[in-house]
Amino acid sequence: MNSPFNILNPASPAAAPAPEAHPRPDWLRVKFFGGDNYQELKRMMRTLGLNTVCESARCPNMGECWDHRTATFMILGEICTRACGFCAVPSGKPASAPDEDEPNRVAEAAERMGLRYAVVTSVNRDDEPDGGARIFARTIQEIRRRVPTCQVEVLIPDFRGDWDALAVVLDARPDVLNHNTETVPRLYREVRKGALYERSLDLLRRSKQTHPSVPTKTGLMLGLGEETQEVLDTMQDLAAQGTNILTLGQYLQPTRDHLPIVRYVHPDEFAEFKRRGEDMGFKHVESGPLVRSSYHAFEQTEAAAK
């Protein structure tokens, strides 16, 4: 059987599983950043009692982004009610209700950082009636109030299919509505526990239908064992929902307790997926080993608008 992602060399043999302890290829080596901007941003986040997905998800780009004074705010606490096989964010039952003052603190951080583009995501809060949608909406509004020139992208959960909750977020008019599909349908039960592939497609479709002026965005992780055609079929499904922006990146195992890496995907293969995605009609495709949903998010949105 051909290995996954054999777009450029269909005759190549199947790759052996590559656990995270295996040396990473050169194209996945990340330069460490720890300058004054990085340290200042870290102090600011702790002073304001804010969480970032950069830290919680152990993002490989955190040093670079923080050194350039950009960060993805993670609202609704630091405990996720789901335990996805790929994610390093702690899971369990949150001990308290969402912090009503959190939108104000996120907006203050955006103001102090002088942001022109803010990305706001969250843990899943399935314990809340609206999944935290109201806090998302207030965060958008507070950032706009304090920094009128700042664009706001939200990376939202699926709200368990509560489309009234989705409407609450969309009515606040984010500049980009992002919801990650993460993987192909066959791997959903293992990778995205508590999520449904069709539900994610429905969310993207409803977002575009009800608020067509708000760009929609989604992302996939590669290297979890998916086949090439599965990825292309999933991309086609996403394009059919009118999704504007697609991101594709390499899955990296955060700890040995998480799903193993099946293979490292070569940059040439990412480039081919980008070409295929553009042919499918996405306004912009960001595809590469270190690409993450919010990495260079402003540039992604600018490129999609052209």
C-alpha positions as CSV (number, residue, x, y, z in Angstrom):
1,M,0.0,0.0,0.0
2,N,1.2,3.5,-0.8
3,S,2.0,5.7,2.2
4,P,-0.1,8.7,3.2
5,F,0.5,11.9,1.2
6,N,2.4,10.3,-1.7
7,I,1.3,13.1,-4.0
8,L,4.8,13.8,-5.4
9,N,6.0,10.2,-5.4
10,P,3.1,7.7,-5.5
11,A,5.4,4.7,-5.7
12,S,7.3,5.4,-2.4
13,P,6.9,2.8,0.3
14,A,4.8,3.2,3.5
15,A,6.6,5.2,6.2
16,A,7.1,3.6,9.6
17,P,5.5,5.3,12.6
18,A,7.6,8.2,13.9
19,P,7.1,8.9,17.6
20,E,7.9,12.3,18.9
21,A,11.1,11.1,20.5
22,H,12.5,10.4,17.0
23,P,14.7,13.2,15.7
24,R,12.7,15.7,13.8
25,P,13.7,16.5,10.2
26,D,15.5,19.7,9.5
27,W,12.4,21.5,8.2
28,L,10.8,21.2,11.7
29,R,13.6,22.8,13.6
30,V,12.5,26.0,15.3
31,K,14.7,28.9,16.3
32,F,14.3,29.9,19.9
33,F,13.3,33.5,20.6
34,G,13.5,34.9,24.1
35,G,14.2,38.6,23.7
36,D,12.7,41.6,25.5
37,N,9.4,41.5,23.7
38,Y,9.0,37.9,24.6
39,Q,9.7,38.5,28.3
40,E,7.5,41.6,28.4
41,L,4.6,39.8,26.8
42,K,5.0,36.8,29.2
43,R,4.9,39.2,32.2
44,M,1.8,41.0,30.8
45,M,-0.1,37.8,30.4
46,R,0.6,36.7,34.0
47,T,-0.1,40.2,35.4
48,L,-3.5,40.3,33.7
49,G,-4.3,36.7,34.5
50,L,-4.7,35.7,30.9
51,N,-4.2,32.3,29.2
52,T,-2.7,31.8,25.7
53,V,-3.2,28.9,23.4
54,C,0.5,29.4,22.5
55,E,1.5,28.1,25.9
56,S,-1.3,25.7,26.6
57,A,-1.0,23.9,23.2
58,R,2.8,24.1,23.3
59,C,2.9,25.8,19.9
60,P,6.3,25.5,18.2
61,N,6.0,29.1,16.9
62,M,5.4,30.7,20.3
63,G,8.9,32.2,20.6
64,E,8.7,33.9,17.2
65,C,5.2,35.2,17.6
66,W,5.8,36.5,21.1
67,D,9.0,38.2,20.1
68,H,6.9,40.0,17.5
69,R,4.3,40.9,20.2
70,T,1.5,38.7,18.8
71,A,-0.3,36.1,20.8
72,T,-3.5,34.0,20.6
73,F,-5.7,34.7,23.6
74,M,-7.4,31.6,25.1
75,I,-10.6,32.6,27.0
76,L,-13.1,30.7,29.2
77,G,-10.4,29.3,31.5
78,E,-7.7,26.7,31.1
79,I,-9.6,23.5,31.6
80,C,-11.2,21.9,28.6
81,T,-14.3,19.7,29.0
82,R,-13.1,17.5,26.1
83,A,-10.0,15.3,25.9
84,C,-8.9,15.3,22.3
85,G,-6.1,12.9,21.5
86,F,-3.9,15.6,19.9
87,C,-4.3,18.5,22.3
88,A,-2.0,19.5,25.3
89,V,-4.6,21.7,26.9
90,P,-5.6,20.2,30.3
91,S,-9.0,18.5,30.4
92,G,-11.5,17.9,33.1
93,K,-14.5,19.6,34.8
94,P,-13.9,23.4,35.2
95,A,-14.1,24.5,38.8
96,S,-15.8,27.8,38.1
97,A,-18.0,29.6,35.7
98,P,-16.4,31.8,33.0
99,D,-14.8,34.9,34.3
100,E,-17.1,37.9,33.4
101,D,-14.1,40.3,33.6
102,E,-12.0,38.3,31.1
103,P,-13.1,40.2,28.0
104,N,-12.0,43.5,29.6
105,R,-8.6,42.1,30.4
106,V,-8.1,40.7,26.9
107,A,-9.0,44.1,25.5
108,E,-6.6,45.8,27.8
109,A,-3.8,43.4,26.7
110,A,-4.6,44.1,23.0
111,E,-4.5,47.8,23.7
112,R,-1.2,47.6,25.6
113,M,0.3,45.5,22.9
114,G,-0.9,47.9,20.2
115,L,-2.4,45.1,18.2
116,R,-3.7,45.5,14.7
117,Y,-5.0,41.9,14.6
118,A,-6.1,39.8,17.6
119,V,-6.9,36.1,17.6
120,V,-9.2,34.8,20.3
121,T,-9.8,31.1,20.9
122,S,-11.1,29.1,23.9
123,V,-11.3,25.7,25.6
124,N,-14.5,23.8,25.1
125,R,-17.0,24.7,27.8
126,D,-19.7,22.0,27.3
127,D,-20.7,22.7,30.9
128,E,-22.0,26.1,29.9
129,P,-25.5,26.4,28.3
130,D,-24.1,28.5,25.4
131,G,-20.7,27.0,25.4
132,G,-19.2,30.3,26.2
133,A,-20.5,32.1,23.1
134,R,-21.6,35.2,25.1
135,I,-18.0,35.7,26.5
136,F,-16.7,35.4,22.9
137,A,-19.1,38.1,21.8
138,R,-18.2,40.4,24.7
139,T,-14.5,39.9,24.0
140,I,-14.9,41.0,20.4
141,Q,-16.9,44.0,21.5
142,E,-14.4,45.1,24.2
143,I,-11.4,44.8,21.9
144,R,-13.2,47.0,19.3
145,R,-14.1,49.5,22.0
146,R,-10.6,49.9,23.3
147,V,-8.7,49.4,20.0
148,P,-11.1,50.4,17.2
149,T,-8.5,49.7,14.5
150,C,-7.8,46.2,15.6
151,Q,-9.3,43.3,13.6
152,V,-10.6,40.3,15.6
153,E,-10.4,36.7,14.5
154,V,-12.2,34.1,16.6
155,L,-11.3,30.4,16.6
156,I,-14.4,28.8,18.1
157,P,-15.5,25.4,19.3
158,D,-18.5,23.7,17.7
159,F,-20.9,24.6,20.6
160,R,-22.2,21.1,20.4
161,G,-24.4,22.2,17.4
162,D,-26.1,25.0,19.3
163,W,-26.6,27.3,16.3
164,D,-28.2,30.0,18.6
165,A,-24.8,30.2,20.3
166,L,-23.1,30.5,16.9
167,A,-25.4,33.4,16.1
168,V,-24.4,35.2,19.3
169,V,-20.7,35.1,18.1
170,L,-21.5,36.0,14.5
171,D,-23.8,38.9,15.5
172,A,-20.8,40.5,17.2
173,R,-19.2,40.7,13.7
174,P,-15.8,39.1,14.0
175,D,-13.5,39.9,11.1
176,V,-12.8,36.2,10.6
177,L,-14.8,33.2,11.9
178,N,-12.4,30.2,12.4
179,H,-13.4,26.7,13.3
180,N,-10.8,23.9,12.9
181,T,-11.9,20.6,11.3
182,E,-8.5,19.2,12.5
183,T,-8.5,15.8,10.7
184,V,-10.3,13.5,8.1
185,P,-13.6,11.9,9.0
186,R,-12.2,8.4,9.5
187,L,-10.0,9.6,12.4
188,Y,-12.5,11.8,14.1
189,R,-13.5,9.4,16.9
190,E,-9.8,8.9,17.9
191,V,-8.6,12.5,17.3
192,R,-11.6,14.7,18.2
193,K,-13.5,13.0,21.0
194,G,-16.9,14.7,21.4
195,A,-16.8,16.3,18.0
196,L,-18.6,15.3,14.8
197,Y,-17.3,15.9,11.3
198,E,-20.6,16.8,9.8
199,R,-21.3,19.2,12.7
200,S,-18.1,21.1,11.9
201,L,-19.1,21.2,8.2
202,D,-22.5,22.5,9.2
203,L,-21.0,25.2,11.4
204,L,-18.9,26.5,8.5
205,R,-21.8,26.3,6.1
206,R,-24.2,28.1,8.5
207,S,-21.7,30.8,9.2
208,K,-21.3,31.6,5.5
209,Q,-25.0,31.4,4.8
210,T,-26.1,33.7,7.7
211,H,-23.2,36.1,7.6
212,P,-21.7,35.9,4.1
213,S,-19.5,39.0,4.6
214,V,-17.6,37.3,7.4
215,P,-14.7,35.2,6.0
216,T,-14.6,31.6,7.3
217,K,-11.5,29.7,8.0
218,T,-10.6,26.1,9.0
219,G,-7.5,24.0,9.5
220,L,-6.2,20.4,9.3
221,M,-3.3,18.6,11.0
222,L,-1.4,16.2,8.9
223,G,0.7,13.2,9.9
224,L,-1.9,11.3,12.0
225,G,-2.3,8.4,9.6
226,E,-4.6,9.9,7.0
227,E,-4.3,8.9,3.3
228,T,-3.7,11.4,0.5
229,Q,-7.2,11.0,-1.0
230,E,-8.8,11.4,2.4
231,V,-7.1,14.8,2.8
232,L,-8.2,15.9,-0.7
233,D,-11.7,14.7,-0.1
234,T,-11.9,16.6,3.2
235,M,-10.5,19.7,1.5
236,Q,-13.2,19.4,-1.2
237,D,-15.9,19.1,1.5
238,L,-14.6,22.3,3.2
239,A,-14.4,24.2,-0.1
240,A,-18.1,23.2,-0.7
241,Q,-19.1,25.0,2.5
242,G,-17.8,28.2,1.0
243,T,-14.8,28.3,3.4
244,N,-12.4,31.1,2.5
245,I,-9.2,30.2,4.2
246,L,-7.6,26.8,4.8
247,T,-4.5,26.1,6.9
248,L,-2.5,22.8,6.8
249,G,0.3,21.9,9.3
250,Q,2.2,19.0,10.7
251,Y,0.9,17.4,13.8
252,L,3.4,17.3,16.7
253,Q,2.9,15.0,19.6
254,P,2.8,17.2,22.8
255,T,3.5,14.3,25.2
256,R,3.9,10.6,25.0
257,D,0.3,10.3,26.4
258,H,-1.0,11.9,23.2
259,L,-1.5,10.4,19.8
260,P,1.8,9.4,18.1
261,I,3.0,10.9,14.9
262,V,2.5,8.5,12.1
263,R,4.8,10.4,9.7
264,Y,6.5,13.7,9.1
265,V,5.1,15.3,5.9
266,H,7.6,16.8,3.6
267,P,7.4,20.5,2.6
268,D,7.0,19.6,-1.0
269,E,3.9,17.7,-0.2
270,F,2.5,20.6,1.7
271,A,3.2,22.8,-1.3
272,E,1.2,20.3,-3.5
273,F,-1.8,20.5,-1.1
274,K,-1.6,24.3,-1.3
275,R,-1.8,24.1,-5.1
276,R,-4.7,21.6,-5.0
277,G,-6.6,23.8,-2.5
278,E,-6.2,26.9,-4.6
279,D,-7.6,24.9,-7.5
280,M,-10.6,24.0,-5.3
281,G,-11.5,27.6,-4.8
282,F,-10.1,28.6,-1.4
283,K,-9.3,32.3,-1.3
284,H,-6.0,31.5,0.5
285,V,-4.3,28.3,1.6
286,E,-1.5,28.4,4.2
287,S,0.3,25.0,4.0
288,G,3.6,24.0,5.6
289,P,5.1,21.9,8.4
290,L,5.0,24.7,11.0
291,V,1.8,26.3,9.9
292,R,-0.8,26.7,12.7
293,S,-4.3,28.2,12.5
294,S,-3.3,31.5,14.0
295,Y,0.3,31.7,12.7
296,H,0.6,34.8,10.6
297,A,-3.2,35.1,10.8
298,F,-3.2,38.7,9.7
299,E,-1.2,37.9,6.5
300,Q,-3.6,35.0,5.8
301,T,-6.6,37.3,6.0
302,E,-4.9,40.0,3.9
303,A,-4.0,37.4,1.2
304,A,-7.6,36.1,1.1
305,A,-9.0,39.6,0.6
306,K,-7.0,40.2,-2.6
